[in-house]
Amino acid sequence: MPSLAELQADFRRFIVGHGVLERGLSGVAGDGLDPAARLSIYRNNILISLTKVLAATFPVVARLVDRRFFDYAADTFIRESLPKSRCLSDYGGNFPTFLSSFTPAAGLAYLPDVAELEWRISRARIAEPLPPLSASALLEVAECDLGRVVFQLQPTSGHVSSRFPVDSIWIDNQPEASPSALSLRPSAVHLEVRAHPRITLRRLDPAVWHFRARAESGAALLDALEAALQISSEFNPGQALAALFQEGCVIGIFG
């Protein structure tokens, strides 16, 4: 008799392998159906449910390519990347990367970046805003340690950059938006996403964006500032640091 782990592995292969029944599953009680037919019910429910999850997270992507193409892409993605968490709101983080190598979408160079923006919006939307720190919190850090501190930023925000105007694409494809000509010509944007009290997309100066994006990723303060200065010698570290606190972005200081 196969072990539980072997049965789970067989069932996973059944899900992603177009319904090919593994030997270990041949003894499944079909309750009037043969094992493959019974398991196919579960398989179809899984594929349909996960496709709905992806469509809810990436509605603009689905609108841009039409639902039939989206369902095809989602089906391919699901077979390659089943959920690793029981929390389905965590599913789909690697969908933008998948789209960048999905051959049928090769002519839609903007699509992965739109998906990345929608993923960031989804993450920010489900997060709860936390009490921000004031700049006075830095007074508790020794001057010699200041460059090594790491900021924890609000989980209700995120940062996305693209060589396409993905913010305009997203706005123009909301349900309430009036139809307009879609501009897909390269036009680099550096965006800050905020979700509370509502979704806002703000274009940042590239150097400021790199500072905030590096800080968000857990880089030390000095590294984040140096990354911004490499983008522009006109970047003002003092102003950028002050703005981070004034806008309530910092919720923790570590290091």
N, C-alpha and C positions, 0 to 999 in steps of 0.2 A: 504493500500500500504506500503511495507517495506521501511524503511529509507535507505539512501545511505550507512550508516555504516553497516546496516544489509545485504544489497546486496553485499557489499565488503566482509563481513565475509562469506556469502554463496558462493561467487565465490572462495574465498581462499580454503574453504572446498572442493569445486568441483575440484580444481587443485590438492590438496594433497590426495583426497579421491577416486582416481581411477575413476573419472568421474561420481560420484553419484550426481544426480541433487537434489538440495535443493528446497523446496517449493517456496521460494522467487524468484527463477530464472525461474520458469515455465512460466512466462509471457514475457520472452525475445523474441524479434522478430527474427525469424530464417531466414527471407528472403529466403523462399523456403525450409528451413530445419527445423526440429523440434529443440526446444531450446537446447537439450542436444548435438545434432550433431553440431549445430553452435558454441556452447561454447567449444566443444572438439577441434575445429580448433585452438582456442586461447590457450587452455590448452596444446595441443601438441607443438605449437610454443614456449610456455614458457619453457616447459621441454627440448626441443631440444636446444633452445638458451642458457639456463643455463648449460646444459651439455657441450656445446662448450666452454663456459666461463671457466668451471672447467678444461676441457682438455687442454686449452691454458695456464692455470696457473700451472697445474700439469702434464706436458707432460712426465716426467720420470716415475711418478707413473703409468700413462696409459701404458707406454711401458713395465714396469716391470710385469704388471698383464694381459696384452693384452686388446684390446679396448672393447671387449664384456663384460668382467668382470668390467672394469672401468665404462662403461655406466650403468651397473646394480648398482654399488656402488653409482654413481652420482645420479641416479634416486631415490634411497632410501634416500640419503642425502638431495636432493632438497625438497622432500616431508616433511622432518623433519625440514628444515631450509631454508625457502624462503628468498630472499634478504630483508634487512632492509633499504637499501640505493638505490637511483636511479642510483648511480655510480657503474656499474658492476665490475669495477676493484677492488672494495672493497669486492666483494663476494668471499667467500671460506675460510675465516680466521679460521673457526672452522672445516674445512674438515679434518685436521690432527687428531684432537681429535675424530671426528666421526670414522675415520678409526681404531683408537685404540680400539673401542668397537664394530666394525662391525664384527659380528660373522663369515661370510664367509672368512674374511681376518685374522682370528685368528692365522693361522700358519705363517703369514708374519710379524714377530715382528718388522722388520726394516722399514716397509712401512710407519707408521705414522711419523717417524723421517725424512724419505725422503720427505714426503709431507710438513713437517714443514720447511725443508730447502728450498723447492721450493716456499713456501709462503713467506719466508724471502727474497729470491731472487726477487720475484715479487714485494714486497714492495720497495725494494732498487732500482729496475730497473725503476720504474715509478716516483720515487722521483727526485727532482732537487737538485744538490749539492749547499750548501750555503757557504758564505765566512767564513773561520775558524778564530777563535781567537788565538792570541799568548799567551804564558804563562804570559806575562806582564800584562794581564787582571786581574790576581790574585792579583796584587799589589794594586788594588782598593778595595780589600776585607779586612776588619779588621782581624787581626790575630785571635782574639777571635771568629770570625764568620766563619773561614775558614772550619772547620769541618762540618758546617751545609749547605754549599753551594751545589747546585744541578747543574749538568752539563746538557746542552742540546747537544746531539751528532748529527752528520751528519745523515740525514734521508736516505742517500744512503748506509748505512751500517746496519748490524744487527748481532746478535749472536745466534748460535745454538749449542747445545751439544747433543751427542748421544753415545750410547754404541756400535754403528755400524759405519763402515767407510762410512758414507753417502756422504762425499765429493767425494770419489773414485767412489761410485755407481753413483752419479750424472754425473761426468766427463765421465765415461765409457758408459753412455747412452745418450750422445749427438749425434745429427744426423751425425756429421762429425767424430765421434770416431770410431776407428778400433775395430772390435769384440775382446773381451778378456774374460777370465774366470772371473765370478762375485764372489767376495769374500763377503760372508754374515756372516762370523764368527764375534762374538763380538770383537770390537776393539775400545775403547772409543776415541772420538775425541771432541775437543772444538774448534769451528770454528767461524771465523769472516768473514762475507759476505760483499763484497764491489761491487758496481755496476758501478762505473764511474772511468775511461772511459770505462771499460769493467768489466764483472763479474769475480771476483777473490774470491777464497776460501782459507783462511789462517788458518792453525792450530796454536792455541795459547797454551802457558803453562796454565794448569788449573787454577792456582791462578790469572794470568793476565786476563784470560777469565772471571772469576767470578767478578773481579774488574770492567771490562768494561761492562759486562752484567748487573750488579747491577746499574752502572752509567746510562746505557741506559734506565733502567726501572724507573729512577727518584729517586733513593736512594741518600741520602745525602753523601757527599764525605767521611766522617768518616765511615759511615756504609759500603760503598763500599770497602774501604780499610780494614776494620776489617773482612769483608767476605772473602777477599783474603787471609789475614793472617791466618784465620782459616783453609784454604786449605793447606797452606805451610808457615812455619816459615821463609823460605828463600825468601819469596816475598819481593821485595824492593819497598816501596811506592814511594820514590823519583823518581826512574827510570820509574816506571809505569806511574806516573803523567806526567813526562816530555815527555814520548813517546806519550801520548795521544795528547798533543799539537803539538809535532813535526810532527806527522802524519796528522795533520789537522782535527782531529776528533771532537773538541769542537767548537760549534757555538754559545753557550750562557751559561751564568753563572747567576744563580738566588739564592736568599735567603739572 
